[in-house]
């Protein structure tokens, strides 16, 4: 009888183990893209749609980079470098919502002469154009998003226009990943920094 109980118990353990393995196989995620694949995905599917300043309080703010992904598939990166700043889209720290395309600076910044505190403005667009790479495939979707996007810009406020449109123009730039030397005094072991060239883009976040 004891042997029978031991045998039955062994079968239960094996069954649980097999079920556990099966569960692991079911939830296994797709492997992360290589850096080359990630860059190609970015160029074809993502626009640097806006750069923004979000007020935290009367003295400090964070910088936001809106990377609009027009593909049905998600980009596999949630931490990048841009303009010598580390940004993340993981819902941690200063970032409000994970994987919404709004990458938020890890660091906080103080308002100054170039970026002044505006009492009634929570988030402000500070980028003059929308950036895409020559390989970008979703021009029609980009136009549609631009028509629906409402975000006050510095020029809107300065001109008292009352508009909320964000960047109004589009520009094509060469987009590359700078894997080293893009963030001073920071050990970079991730994807790298997004670098744009062969175009003129103004970002007014100081």
C-alpha positions, -999 to 999 in steps of 0.1 A, spaced: 0 0 0 29 24 9 45 16 -25 12 24 -43 9 57 -25 45 66 -33 39 57 -70 7 78 -71 25 107 -55 53 105 -80 28 106 -109 13 138 -94 47 155 -91 56 146 -127 22 159 -139 27 192 -121 62 195 -135 50 188 -171 22 213 -167 46 239 -154 69 234 -184 40 237 -207 29 270 -191 65 283 -194 65 275 -231 31 292 -236 41 326 -221 76 326 -236 82 360 -253 97 366 -287 134 372 -286 145 408 -284 155 424 -317 191 429 -325 203 465 -326 202 464 -365 167 451 -365 156 477 -339 170 505 -359 154 493 -391 120 490 -372 124 525 -359 132 540 -393 103 523 -410 76 526 -383 83 554 -358 84 592 -360 99 615 -335 66 632 -333 71 657 -305 94 669 -277 77 683 -246 82 698 -213 60 685 -184 58 706 -153 63 688 -119 61 719 -97 70 756 -97 107 749 -99 112 717 -119 101 698 -150 109 667 -170 115 663 -207 93 640 -228 100 626 -262 70 613 -281 80 585 -304 48 576 -323 48 540 -335 25 534 -365 31 496 -368 8 470 -354 38 455 -337 54 471 -306 90 483 -305 111 463 -281 129 492 -265 118 512 -235 150 530 -227 169 553 -251 193 582 -252 186 614 -270 202 648 -269 226 636 -242 196 626 -219 184 592 -208 147 586 -215 125 557 -205 90 544 -213 85 518 -186 61 535 -161 88 540 -135 103 571 -120 91 602 -139 74 582 -166 37 581 -162 25 552 -184 46 522 -197 48 516 -234 27 545 -245 54 559 -268 61 589 -244 97 585 -232 104 606 -201 137 619 -189 151 600 -159 165 633 -147 145 663 -135 154 698 -146 150 733 -131 131 760 -149 154 787 -162 156 817 -186 151 794 -216 124 772 -201 102 792 -178 75 781 -155 39 786 -168 13 783 -141 -16 771 -162 3 748 -186 10 713 -175 26 700 -207 41 721 -235 53 712 -270 88 725 -276 96 710 -310 91 728 -343 88 698 -367 80 661 -368 110 640 -378 109 608 -399 136 588 -416 136 583 -454 125 547 -449 93 557 -430 62 539 -444 32 555 -428 28 590 -441 -10 589 -443 -12 577 -406 12 604 -396 -10 630 -412 -40 616 -394 -23 617 -360 -11 652 -366 -47 664 -374 -59 649 -341 -30 659 -319 -37 687 -294 -8 701 -275 0 737 -268 33 750 -281 55 779 -271 46 797 -303 9 792 -297 13 808 -262 36 836 -274 12 845 -302 -19 841 -280 -34 820 -309 -53 797 -286 -44 768 -308 -33 733 -296 -16 716 -325 20 708 -315 45 705 -343 30 716 -376 56 707 -402 73 674 -412 109 669 -421 130 639 -432 163 633 -415 189 606 -414 182 586 -382 210 565 -367 219 549 -334 250 563 -317 262 534 -295 289 553 -277 298 587 -265 263 601 -267 257 605 -230 283 622 -209 292 607 -175 268 578 -179 277 541 -185 257 532 -215 251 494 -220 217 495 -237 203 503 -271 222 535 -276 212 571 -285 189 582 -313 208 607 -335 194 627 -363 214 645 -391 211 662 -425 182 683 -413 174 712 -390 153 706 -359 148 730 -330 139 717 -296 133 744 -270 137 725 -238 169 743 -228 
